[in-house]
Amino acid sequence: MTYAFIDTNVLLHFKVFEGIKWKDLLNDKDIVLVVCPTVIDEIDKYKDSTKSKVRNRARSIYKILSDYMDGKICCGIELIFCKQGVVNSSTSNYSNGREDEYIISAVKAFNTEERKVIVSHDTGMKFRAKQADLDFILLEDIPENRLSQEPTDEEKRIKELEREVALYKNRRSKPTLTFRNGESSMDISQYVIPDFSSEIEIYRNKLIEENQPFHYIRPNVSEEQVRQLVCPYSDEEIAEYNSSLTAYIERAVKIKNIQLHTSIIDKHVFELKFSIFNNGTEPTGKMGVHIIYPEGIIVVDENSYYNVDMTLPEKPTLQTKQERYLSELAKRAFAIQRYDFVNHRFYTPENRAGEYHWDVKKSTLTSSFVSLPSLNHNFDTSFEIPDKIFVFAREKGNYIIHWTILDESNIDPIVGELVLRVI
């Protein structure tokens, strides 16, 4: 026979009557559970606990103990009540743990020759039992023996209210800068300078072939006779024409080179678009957004996109003094730039061939600043930096864009980073 004296913590936090395998735990077939008056007092005290789970458990255990006092047996387990032990406070060895000492004194005073053992989940009780030379079993924290840790509906509601109160007390704005797609990184392609030398050389040779110098061997006759019969141009006019061919070809080649390079550059200039999102629980105040661009990439604005004059030079024509004179008269009479007597057309300012291209050496930026109005919480808005921002990169790598948001509703500035990956 084993008399198992139950500590208060076992009754409050373990299944006890509902499922502990007492025979296996105590290694005995005949077991009697014993409850001391001190344990009943503690259970009675916990009936009014502010913690609902402990309070409900204490009340249910108190009802079971009351049924045992009335002679009822619960769950087939035999349970008895012992008398209160006597503790002399003047000779007590402990300043704390008086309840434990009352249990120990009750166990000592219990009159039986059978085995007596204290069952508790308290290591302090184990120490006191060993000091009193009493058997002790520490009820292990085994999940199958413990009561359910699932919070009650009341506890869940209290927790929810606590979270709501904490959220209300800690309301604050939290603006964050991202790229327009909502991400903190963006990929752009690297610009590689192409080799157009062979293409330019082919173009140059074609121009040379199409614009051969004029050669004429004048016969040994008078100039007036030659002009009337064979060649109307003087030697000076022929020499001037031939010398203008080289300048014409070089200018045409230069424009061709510009066209080839700018067409490639235009494909590698990317617009930076940003969004700002308030992840906080409070609207922001008026904001100032400062964006610092990294070294290693070229950042330009709309001023770098300008009209480039791609008008080909006037093709040289061999003209007599009379033809040149008529051309000048046409310019003055019709306010035109020149007159092509070969193709019979006027060149006016409207004929200028202008194309818009990027100049990545113009208006290079290191930072931007923009002012924004208040932003509501959980609301996304996109905004554009004034004049728009464009980037151009010649080297691969990761480039860090640093940003700072000055928000009137926050004491400290909010800082962050965006990553521009050049691949």
C-alpha positions as semicolon CSV with decimal commas, in nm:
position;residue;x (nm);y (nm);z (nm)
1;M;0,000;0,000;0,000
2;T;0,127;0,350;-0,092
3;Y;-0,011;0,674;0,044
4;A;0,061;0,950;-0,207
5;F;0,044;1,302;-0,059
6;I;-0,051;1,541;-0,341
7;D;0,099;1,889;-0,363
8;T;-0,121;2,181;-0,472
9;N;0,059;2,229;-0,806
10;V;-0,029;1,872;-0,907
11;L;-0,399;1,938;-0,857
12;L;-0,389;2,271;-1,040
13;H;-0,175;2,187;-1,343
14;F;-0,203;1,812;-1,403
15;K;-0,486;1,581;-1,497
16;V;-0,460;1,394;-1,162
17;F;-0,798;1,216;-1,154
18;E;-0,847;1,215;-1,530
19;G;-0,541;1,039;-1,655
20;I;-0,222;1,003;-1,450
21;K;-0,112;0,641;-1,434
22;W;-0,063;0,632;-1,059
23;K;0,019;0,263;-1,041
24;D;0,301;0,299;-1,291
25;L;0,419;0,623;-1,137
26;L;0,437;0,482;-0,782
27;N;0,513;0,123;-0,880
28;D;0,233;-0,014;-0,662
29;K;-0,109;-0,162;-0,726
30;D;-0,270;-0,031;-0,406
31;I;-0,266;0,348;-0,394
32;V;-0,446;0,603;-0,181
33;L;-0,422;0,973;-0,263
34;V;-0,395;1,196;0,043
35;V;-0,481;1,567;0,058
36;C;-0,355;1,788;0,340
37;P;-0,557;2,079;0,484
38;T;-0,292;2,323;0,359
39;V;-0,358;2,207;0,003
40;I;-0,733;2,266;0,048
41;D;-0,660;2,617;0,178
42;E;-0,447;2,694;-0,126
43;I;-0,711;2,560;-0,366
44;D;-0,967;2,775;-0,190
45;K;-0,744;3,078;-0,237
46;Y;-0,699;3,012;-0,610
47;K;-1,078;3,003;-0,663
48;D;-1,066;3,382;-0,672
49;S;-0,758;3,414;-0,889
50;T;-0,750;3,686;-1,156
51;K;-0,627;3,424;-1,403
52;S;-0,932;3,258;-1,546
53;K;-0,767;2,927;-1,626
54;V;-0,626;2,882;-1,274
55;R;-0,951;3,009;-1,122
56;N;-1,165;2,765;-1,323
57;R;-0,935;2,475;-1,247
58;A;-0,932;2,553;-0,873
59;R;-1,311;2,564;-0,865
60;S;-1,345;2,229;-1,046
61;I;-1,089;2,063;-0,813
62;Y;-1,263;2,213;-0,511
63;K;-1,590;2,056;-0,627
64;I;-1,422;1,715;-0,669
65;L;-1,265;1,736;-0,322
66;S;-1,603;1,836;-0,180
67;D;-1,760;1,528;-0,340
68;Y;-1,494;1,307;-0,179
69;M;-1,571;1,465;0,158
70;D;-1,933;1,361;0,104
71;G;-1,823;1,003;0,044
72;K;-1,835;1,003;-0,336
73;I;-1,554;0,841;-0,535
74;C;-1,441;1,011;-0,856
75;C;-1,293;0,816;-1,146
76;G;-1,238;0,507;-0,929
77;I;-0,954;0,664;-0,735
78;E;-0,947;0,640;-0,356
79;L;-0,874;0,971;-0,185
80;I;-0,862;1,065;0,184
81;F;-0,790;1,378;0,388
82;C;-0,531;1,395;0,663
83;K;-0,497;1,622;0,965
84;Q;-0,300;1,944;0,968
85;G;0,065;1,921;1,070
86;V;0,221;2,143;1,330
87;V;0,504;2,381;1,240
88;N;0,694;2,585;1,495
89;S;0,775;2,910;1,321
90;S;1,050;2,990;1,570
91;T;1,238;2,674;1,476
92;S;1,154;2,674;1,101
93;N;1,451;2,639;0,868
94;Y;1,286;2,837;0,585
95;S;1,174;3,193;0,553
96;N;0,962;3,095;0,252
97;G;0,775;2,779;0,166
98;R;0,565;2,758;0,484
99;E;0,293;2,565;0,297
100;D;0,551;2,304;0,199
101;E;0,650;2,266;0,566
102;Y;0,288;2,216;0,671
103;I;0,255;1,938;0,412
104;I;0,578;1,775;0,533
105;S;0,465;1,794;0,897
106;A;0,130;1,642;0,798
107;V;0,305;1,354;0,621
108;K;0,522;1,290;0,926
109;A;0,221;1,295;1,158
110;F;0,019;1,056;0,937
111;N;0,004;0,733;1,136
112;T;0,074;0,432;0,913
113;E;0,336;0,161;0,868
114;E;0,280;0,163;0,494
115;R;0,482;0,355;0,240
116;K;0,437;0,735;0,237
117;V;0,549;0,949;-0,058
118;I;0,508;1,315;-0,153
119;V;0,413;1,381;-0,520
120;S;0,489;1,731;-0,647
121;H;0,604;1,929;-0,951
122;D;0,811;2,158;-0,730
123;T;1,187;2,103;-0,699
124;G;1,185;2,310;-0,379
125;M;0,944;2,060;-0,223
126;K;1,178;1,781;-0,330
127;F;1,463;1,946;-0,138
128;R;1,251;1,991;0,174
129;A;1,124;1,630;0,156
130;K;1,477;1,494;0,135
131;Q;1,576;1,710;0,433
132;A;1,288;1,555;0,627
133;D;1,394;1,205;0,513
134;L;1,068;1,146;0,326
135;D;1,012;0,968;-0,006
136;F;0,948;1,206;-0,296
137;I;0,845;1,169;-0,661
138;L;0,883;1,462;-0,898
139;L;0,592;1,457;-1,140
140;E;0,759;1,509;-1,476
141;D;0,632;1,772;-1,716
142;I;0,498;1,514;-1,960
143;P;0,246;1,653;-2,213
144;E;0,004;1,363;-2,164
145;N;-0,013;1,437;-1,791
146;R;-0,041;1,815;-1,817
147;L;-0,365;2,001;-1,856
148;S;-0,429;2,159;-2,193
149;Q;-0,229;2,478;-2,245
150;E;-0,481;2,609;-2,495
151;P;-0,599;2,951;-2,372
152;T;-0,962;2,993;-2,281
153;D;-1,197;3,213;-2,482
154;E;-1,168;3,473;-2,211
155;E;-0,789;3,465;-2,224
156;K;-0,795;3,489;-2,601
157;R;-1,021;3,792;-2,583
158;I;-0,797;3,955;-2,322
159;K;-0,491;3,896;-2,539
160;E;-0,670;4,045;-2,839
161;L;-0,768;4,351;-2,637
162;E;-0,412;4,387;-2,512
163;R;-0,282;4,378;-2,869
164;E;-0,535;4,641;-2,976
165;V;-0,443;4,868;-2,684
166;A;-0,071;4,826;-2,757
167;L;-0,133;4,899;-3,124
168;Y;-0,326;5,212;-3,037
169;K;-0,061;5,332;-2,793
170;N;0,216;5,274;-3,046
171;R;0,046;5,419;-3,351
172;R;0,297;5,579;-3,583
173;S;0,361;5,630;-3,952
174;K;0,624;5,430;-4,135
175;P;0,677;5,557;-4,492
176;T;0,897;5,343;-4,714
177;L;1,046;5,418;-5,056
178;T;1,049;5,150;-5,328
179;F;1,077;5,133;-5,703
180;R;0,750;5,170;-5,893
181;N;0,697;4,793;-5,898
182;G;0,702;4,783;-5,516
183;E;1,041;4,611;-5,505
184;S;1,361;4,733;-5,342
185;S;1,579;4,628;-5,637
186;M;1,573;4,676;-6,013
187;D;1,775;4,534;-6,304
188;I;1,904;4,738;-6,598
189;S;2,134;4,633;-6,881
190;Q;2,493;4,745;-6,918
191;Y;2,590;4,978;-7,203
192;V;2,877;4,839;-7,409
193;I;3,040;5,075;-7,661
194;P;3,006;4,905;-8,001
195;D;3,274;4,912;-8,271
196;F;3,129;5,086;-8,573
197;S;3,464;5,138;-8,749
198;S;3,397;4,893;-9,034
199;E;3,047;5,031;-9,091
200;I;3,180;5,389;-9,092
201;E;3,457;5,296;-9,334
202;I;3,208;5,142;-9,577
203;Y;2,995;5,457;-9,558
204;R;3,298;5,680;-9,616
205;N;3,410;5,483;-9,924
206;K;3,060;5,501;-10,067
207;L;3,060;5,881;-10,030
208;I;3,402;5,907;-10,191
209;E;3,289;5,692;-10,479
210;E;2,977;5,905;-10,529
211;N;3,164;6,236;-10,503
212;Q;3,467;6,217;-10,729
213;P;3,670;6,533;-10,801
214;F;3,613;6,704;-11,132
215;H;3,912;6,688;-11,369
216;Y;3,938;6,862;-11,705
217;I;4,239;6,913;-11,926
218;R;4,187;7,241;-12,099
219;P;4,291;7,245;-12,471
220;N;4,528;7,511;-12,600
221;V;4,257;7,752;-12,699
222;S;4,128;8,069;-12,549
223;E;3,921;8,053;-12,228
224;E;3,624;8,212;-12,398
225;Q;3,624;7,945;-12,667
226;V;3,641;7,662;-12,408
227;R;3,354;7,806;-12,205
228;Q;3,138;7,830;-12,509
229;L;3,226;7,499;-12,667
230;V;3,329;7,248;-12,396
231;C;3,355;7,350;-12,023
232;P;3,178;7,651;-11,872
233;Y;3,382;7,636;-11,543
234;S;3,702;7,822;-11,470
235;D;4,003;7,655;-11,307
236;E;3,931;7,841;-10,982
237;E;3,573;7,717;-10,977
238;I;3,686;7,359;-11,038
239;A;3,954;7,382;-10,764
240;E;3,703;7,523;-10,512
241;Y;3,458;7,242;-10,587
242;N;3,719;6,969;-10,552
243;S;3,845;7,104;-10,218
244;S;3,490;7,117;-10,073
245;L;3,440;6,745;-10,130
246;T;3,669;6,641;-9,841
247;A;3,490;6,865;-9,588
248;Y;3,153;6,739;-9,710
249;I;3,254;6,373;-9,672
250;E;3,401;6,426;-9,322
251;R;3,090;6,608;-9,202
252;A;2,860;6,336;-9,341
253;V;3,072;6,062;-9,177
254;K;3,060;6,246;-8,844
255;I;2,679;6,266;-8,853
256;K;2,659;5,897;-8,943
257;N;2,880;5,813;-8,646
258;I;2,659;6,019;-8,413
259;Q;2,348;5,846;-8,541
260;L;2,493;5,499;-8,482
261;H;2,613;5,571;-8,127
262;T;2,310;5,767;-8,007
263;S;2,073;5,497;-8,131
264;I;2,253;5,248;-7,904
265;I;2,272;5,486;-7,606
266;D;1,899;5,560;-7,634
267;K;1,824;5,191;-7,574
268;H;2,027;5,185;-7,248
269;V;1,886;5,490;-7,071
270;F;1,625;5,379;-6,815
271;E;1,378;5,592;-6,624
272;L;1,375;5,558;-6,247
273;K;1,022;5,558;-6,108
274;F;0,954;5,546;-5,737
275;S;0,662;5,468;-5,506
276;I;0,617;5,553;-5,141
277;F;0,408;5,336;-4,907
278;N;0,302;5,404;-4,548
279;N;0,335;5,071;-4,365
280;G;0,251;5,228;-4,030
281;T;-0,072;5,264;-3,834
282;E;-0,089;5,643;-3,844
283;P;-0,096;5,891;-4,135
284;T;0,232;6,066;-4,208
285;G;0,283;6,438;-4,186
286;K;0,422;6,641;-4,472
287;M;0,728;6,464;-4,605
288;G;1,057;6,548;-4,770
289;V;1,224;6,266;-4,965
290;H;1,599;6,288;-5,025
291;I;1,750;6,038;-5,270
292;I;2,128;6,004;-5,310
293;Y;2,251;5,834;-5,626
294;P;2,566;5,616;-5,618
295;E;2,890;5,677;-5,800
296;G;2,954;5,455;-6,100
297;I;2,627;5,520;-6,280
298;I;2,520;5,824;-6,479
299;V;2,200;5,991;-6,358
300;V;2,041;6,255;-6,583
301;D;1,713;6,441;-6,612
302;E;1,492;6,549;-6,902
303;N;1,731;6,832;-6,990
304;S;1,972;6,571;-7,125
305;Y;1,721;6,466;-7,390
306;Y;1,757;6,730;-7,657
307;N;1,720;6,789;-8,030
308;V;2,035;6,704;-8,224
309;D;2,087;6,858;-8,567
310;M;2,133;6,564;-8,803
311;T;2,102;6,770;-9,124
312;L;2,346;6,641;-9,381
313;P;2,577;6,907;-9,527
314;E;2,490;7,057;-9,862
315;K;2,631;6,841;-10,133
316;P;2,891;7,041;-10,324
317;T;2,793;7,140;-10,674
318;L;3,012;7,274;-10,951
319;Q;2,869;7,617;-11,040
320;T;2,965;7,901;-11,267
321;K;2,972;8,256;-11,139
322;Q;2,637;8,316;-11,309
323;E;2,475;8,015;-11,133
324;R;2,615;8,123;-10,800
325;Y;2,484;8,472;-10,852
326;L;2,133;8,341;-10,926
327;S;2,148;8,123;-10,615
328;E;2,226;8,424;-10,397
329;L;1,938;8,615;-10,554
330;A;1,703;8,323;-10,473
331;K;1,814;8,324;-10,109
332;R;1,744;8,693;-10,067
333;A;1,418;8,681;-10,258
334;F;1,265;8,377;-10,084
335;A;1,448;8,389;-9,749
336;I;1,585;8,041;-9,802
337;Q;1,913;7,887;-9,700
338;R;2,022;7,760;-10,039
339;Y;1,897;7,647;-10,378
340;D;1,994;7,318;-10,538
341;F;2,012;7,380;-10,912
342;V;2,079;7,014;-10,980
343;N;1,766;6,879;-10,808
344;H;1,577;7,208;-10,838
345;R;1,457;7,242;-10,476
346;F;1,476;7,502;-10,200
347;Y;1,637;7,436;-9,863
348;T;1,441;7,622;-9,590
349;P;1,484;7,606;-9,208
350;E;1,194;7,359;-9,195
351;N;1,405;7,113;-9,391
352;R;1,648;7,080;-9,101
353;A;1,673;6,715;-8,993
354;G;1,655;6,724;-8,610
355;E;1,643;6,409;-8,393
356;Y;1,599;6,376;-8,015
357;H;1,875;6,182;-7,841
358;W;2,026;6,141;-7,495
359;D;2,341;6,325;-7,397
360;V;2,465;6,129;-7,096
361;K;2,732;6,392;-7,025
362;K;2,478;6,668;-6,972
363;S;2,297;6,756;-6,645
364;T;2,448;6,470;-6,444
365;L;2,278;6,445;-6,101
366;T;2,404;6,322;-5,763
367;S;2,081;6,355;-5,562
368;S;1,715;6,455;-5,575
369;F;1,476;6,607;-5,321
370;V;1,098;6,614;-5,343
371;S;0,830;6,741;-5,104
372;L;0,517;6,529;-5,055
373;P;0,187;6,583;-4,872
374;S;0,060;6,366;-4,586
375;L;0,012;5,998;-4,672
376;N;-0,259;5,788;-4,510
377;H;-0,163;5,455;-4,352
378;N;-0,197;5,140;-4,561
379;F;-0,224;5,349;-4,875
380;D;0,009;5,323;-5,174
381;T;0,088;5,620;-5,393
382;S;0,332;5,660;-5,679
383;F;0,514;5,982;-5,743
384;E;0,765;6,110;-5,991
385;I;1,075;6,308;-5,910
386;P;1,043;6,655;-6,073
387;D;1,188;6,663;-6,426
388;K;1,208;6,282;-6,415
389;I;1,522;6,081;-6,347
390;F;1,705;5,848;-6,587
391;V;2,008;5,622;-6,537
392;F;2,279;5,494;-6,766
393;A;2,556;5,250;-6,670
394;R;2,876;5,137;-6,837
395;E;2,994;4,887;-6,571
396;K;2,822;4,580;-6,428
397;G;2,760;4,555;-6,055
398;N;2,523;4,642;-5,771
399;Y;2,474;5,012;-5,701
400;I;2,313;5,130;-5,377
401;I;2,068;5,420;-5,382
402;H;2,037;5,570;-5,032
403;W;1,714;5,744;-4,934
404;T;1,595;5,945;-4,636
405;I;1,237;6,045;-4,557
406;L;1,182;6,340;-4,326
407;D;0,829;6,297;-4,187
408;E;0,670;6,561;-3,966
409;S;0,497;6,288;-3,763
410;N;0,827;6,113;-3,681
411;I;1,098;6,256;-3,460
412;D;1,375;6,065;-3,634
413;P;1,429;6,046;-4,011
414;I;1,351;5,715;-4,184
415;V;1,636;5,579;-4,394
416;G;1,668;5,290;-4,637
417;E;1,838;5,155;-4,949
418;L;1,741;5,053;-5,301
419;V;1,961;4,830;-5,515
420;L;2,018;4,899;-5,884
421;R;2,164;4,588;-6,049
422;V;2,349;4,641;-6,377
423;I;2,364;4,311;-6,564
